[in-house]
Amino acid sequence: MAAQETIHAQVTSHPVVLYMKGTPRMPMCGFSATAVEILKQCGVADFFSVNVLDDPDIRQGAKDYASWPTFPQLYVNGEFVGGCDIMREMFESGELSALLAPKA
């Protein structure tokens, strides 16, 4: 249960959190790279990221916490937003930029 507590603390203590494979400077999958690029396009230069490849407990815990089976996973203000496809759709519609505007 420690992983769930860690995840809860992370998503509630940072305005923008991205659970991803790799790091923003060195994404380890195309979807994570796309998610980082979308955040940059929305003007969010600084966000809290968690490399799920570093800790299997966090990797599984994040899937359980969000009831979402894949990475990346984006949280804004403690709320799960979605993965790469949802981020892309929200970005294209302008919805993601509006959600992130106060955080940029």
N, C-alpha and C positions, 0 to 999 in steps of 0.2 A: 504493500500500500504506500510505501515511501515514494515510489515514482509518481503516483497520482498527486500526492501532496506537493512534490517538487514542481510538477507541471502546473498545478493550480496556482502556486506561488509565482511561477514565471509569467503565466498569462494574465494574472491580476496585478502584477507590480510593474509591468511595462506596457506602454500604450500600443505598440505594434510588436508582435512576436511571430517569427516564422520558424516552424519546425521543418528542417530540410535535410537533404543528403549533401554533406559537405558544408562549406562556409560561403558567405556572400562573395568573398574574394576568390574562392575556388570551389564552385559547385561540383558535385559528383554525379549529377544527372541532368539531363536537358530540362526536365520539368522544374527542378530547383533553380536552374539558371534562368529560366523564363520568369519564375516568380520573383526573383531578385530584380530582374530587369523591369518588370511591371512596377514594382515598388519604387524603383529609381525614376521611372517615367511619371509616377504620381507625385514625385517630389519628396519622397521619404528616403533621405540619404542615410539616416541613422535609425536602425531598428535592432531589436534583440533577436538573435538567431540561435537555434539549437541544432547542432549536428547530430542527427539521430543515429548515425553510424558509429558514434563514439560510445554509446551506452545502450545495450539491448533492452534493458528495463525501461528506459525512457522511450525507446523506439516502439515497443509494444504498448507501453503506458499511454503514449500520445494517441495511438490508434484507438485504444479503449476509451480514453477521455473524451475524444471528439466523436466516437462511433463512426470513424472515417478510416478506411483501410490503407490509404496511400499517403505519400508525401510528395510535395510539400503541403503543410497545413498553415493557414494564416489565421491569426487572432488579432482583433482590434478591440481595445478596451475590454479585454477579458472574454469577448464573444467570438466563437468560432465562425469564420467567414467562409472558408472552403479551401479547395485545392487549386491546382494550376488552371484547370479548365474554367472553374467558377471565377477565379481571379481574372482570367482573360476576358470572359464574357462581361464581367462587371467593369473592367477597364474600358472595353470597347463602347459600352453604353454610357460611360462617364460616372457610373454609380460608385466605383471604387475610389476614383479621385475625390469625389464629394465626401465619402466616408473618411478618407485619409487626410483631407485638406487641413484640419486643425492639427494634425500630427506632423505635417511636413515642415 
